[in-house]
Amino acid sequence: MAEHIKPFDAQNLEAICKVLADTNNGLTGTQIGYILQDCKVQDTDPSATKWKRLFNAMVHKQNERQIGNFLIMFINRAMNPVNYSRDKEIFEWRRTELNIVLSFSGFEVREDGKVIKSTKETTLRGARERAGALKSKLEDRKAHIEIYNYCKAELLDENYFHAVLEAIKGLAQRIRNMSGLSLDGAELVNTAFSVKSPILGINALESETDKSEQKGFSNMLVGLFSAIRNPIAHVPKSYWSLSEQDALDILSTISFVHRKLDMTQKC
């Protein structure tokens, strides 16, 4: 076995086991049993709930050998990318959540699934910033670079609520910059992308199809401001629930709008 690793304390070990054995995204009971056997760790409590089963097995092994190497060995086996060839999202979820809790012990899981040493984190904010889950998933979707210009700090902080708010505010600012207007919201959009007297055109505006597309784009923008920006801007965060999936979908829509703006001309 490689260099001896200091045993993990009970709190960190419990947090790690809860990620690995998460009810929705964790390993199955069968997988836990198989990997324990492969790592030569006694399955001391196979009838317990998944995370307690894994926790008890690891505690017993740590007490027996006075090292934390077996937990790292287990994670390396569990995070082997070969097992995720058809399930990248589960791999990324486990890796992100593991990196948050492992950072407090001075470790992280690389993209190849291997655990390596890293600087130790002392705050939850620092741990989540290092994991950068939301930003990483947006990058996977090839989100438009303009999004990062307005909400980079919020993305790194995993602040879904304010990341979306800042991204939409940034979108409005880009339209103001392009149009020369000082308006906001629906008034800004309807004036800038008017069909009759347009300031900005997403196409040549020559055919009825062109005009229909301009009107549809304008309506979509108004809906984005009305349905997302206005509620977020006027209610406390605790009153407006926003999941990671919702944030990703909204930011992807904003990314699409920015790509359309790339092709927009001043009339």
N, C-alpha and C positions, 0 to 999 in steps of 0.2 A: 504494500500500500504506500501511497505517496506521503508527503509531509503530513504530520499529525495536525488536525484542525481542532481548535478548542471546542468543547461541547457547547451546543446552543442552549441558551437559557430557556426556561419553560414558556415564557410569553412569546418569544420569537419562534420557537418550535411549534407552538400551537397555531400561530398565525400562518406559518408555512404549510402545516398539515391541512388547515382549513381551506387554503387555496387549492392544494393538490387534490383534496377530496370534496371540493365544492359540489353541492347538490345538483346544480344545473350544468356546470362546465368542467367539473373535475373528473378524475379517474373513476372507473367503475370499481366495485368491490372485487371483482375477478382480476382486474388489472393490478390493483393494489396487492392482492395476494401473490400474484405472479412475480411482480417486481421485488417484493420483500424476499421471496424465495431466491430469486436471481442474485440479490445482494447478500444472501446468507444472513438475513435478519429474521429472528424468530417472530412469527405471527402470534403474539401473546394473547390477543383478545379478538379472535375472528368474528365473534357475534356482536361486537360493539358497532355503533354507527361508524361510518367510513373514516371521518377525521379522527375520532377517538381511537379507533383501531390502529391507524397509522401512527398517531401520537404515542400511544402506549408501547408499540413495537420499537419506536425510535428511542423513547426514554429508557426502555429496558436495555437496548444495545449501547446507548451512551453511558449508562451506569456501569455496564459490564466492561466496556473497553476504555471509558474515559476519553473518548474522542468524538468529534462530530462528522467524521469522514463518511459514515454510512448514510447520513442524510444527503450529503452532496452526491454520493454514488446513486442514491435513489432518484434524485432530481435529474441527474444526467441520463439515467435510463428512461425516466418518464417523459423527458423532453427531447428524446431522439427524433429529429425531423422526419425520419423515414416513416414514423407512425402517423404523421400529419399530412401526408402527400395530398389527401383529398379533404383536408379540414384545416386550412390555414388559419381561419378565424379563431378556432379553439386554441391553436398553438399560440397565436398572438395574445389572446386573453390570458392564458396561463402564464406566459412569459412576462407580460406586463404586471400582472398581480404579484407574481413571484418576485419580480425585481423591486417592487415597492417594499415588500416585507424583508427580503434578503438584504436590501441596502442598509438596514439598521444593524446588520451583522457584518457588513463589509464584503458582500458578494453580489454578483449579478449573473444572469443567464444571457449568454451571447445569442446571436441569431442562429448559430449552429446547434443550439440547445445545451451547450456546455457551460458549466458554472465556473466563473473565474473570480479572483479577488478584485475588490474595488475599494475606493475610499468609503468610509463608514458615514452614513447619514445620521443626523440627530433630530431632524424635524420631519413631520409628515409632508409639509409643503416641498421640502427639498427632495424627498423620496419620490413624490408624484411628478415633480418637474423632471427628475432624472428619467423616470419611466416614459414620460411624454407620449402616452397612449393615443390621445386624440390627435395630436399633431402627426404622429406616425401613420395613423389610419387615413388621415387626409392626404398625406403624401402618397400613400398607396393608391388613392383614388386620382392622383395627379391633379389635385386642386390648384386653381389659378393662384399665381404668386401674389396677386393683390390682396388676397385674404390675409396672408401673413403680415402684410404691411400695417394692418389695422388691429390685429388681435393676437400677435405672437405671444405676448406675456400671458394672456388669458388661456391660450391653448396649452402652453407649457405647464400652467397651474391647474390644468384639467377643469377649468371653470366654464362649464358648458353655457350657463346662463349669460355671463358677460362676454364670452367669446362670440356667441351669436349676436348679441346686442352691438358689440363693437364692429363686427363684420358688416352688419346691415347699415350702421352709421357710416362706415367707410365707403360702402356702395353709394350711398346718397352723396357723399362728398365727391366721389369720382364723377358722378353725373353733374354736380354743380361745376366742378372744374372744367368739364368738357363743354358744358352749355353756356357758362358765364352767368348762370342764374344764381340767385341767393335764396331761393325757395326751399321747401322741404316737403317730404311725404308725397301724397297724391298730387298736390298742386305742382310740385317740382316735376314729377313724372309726366303728368298730363300736358304741361306746358312744353317740356323738352321734346316729348315724343308725340306731339299732336300730329294728326294726319293732315289736317287742313293747313296749319301754319307751323310746320315742324322746325325745330332748331337742330335736332339730331335725327339722323335716319339710319336705321339698321340695314337698309338696302337702298336701291335706287328710287323707290317710291313711285315707280312709273305705272305698274299694272295694278289691277284690283287685288291680285294675290300679294303683291308687295305691301299694299296699304293694309290689307287684312293681317299680315304678319306683324307690321308695325303696331297696329291696334292691339293685337293679342299679346305682344311683348309688353306694351304699356300696361295692359290689364294685369298681367302677371306680376309686374313690379308693384303696382298699387296693392294687389293682394298680399304680396310679401310684406310690404310696410304695414298694412292694416292688420293682417292676421298674426304677424310675428313681432315686428319692431314696436308697434304701439302698445300691445299688452305688456311686453317685457319692460318697456320704458316707464310704464305708469303703475306697476304693481311691485311689491316687495318680492325678492327672490323666493322666499318661502311660500308664496301664494301661487307661483307659476312653475309647476314641475316640468323639468326638461331632462330627458334621458340622454345618454350618450348617442344612441341610435338616432333620436330626433335631431340632436345637434349636428351629427354627421350628414343627415339628409338635408337639413336646412342649409348648412354650409356648402354642400354639393350644389344646391340650387343657386346659391349666391355665386359660386364658381362658374356655373353655366352662364349667368348673367354677365359676369366679367368677360367671358370669352366673346359674347355677343357685342359687348362694348368695344372690344378690341377691333371689331370690324365696322364700328359705327363711324359715320362721317357727319361733319357739321354741314347743315343745309345752307 
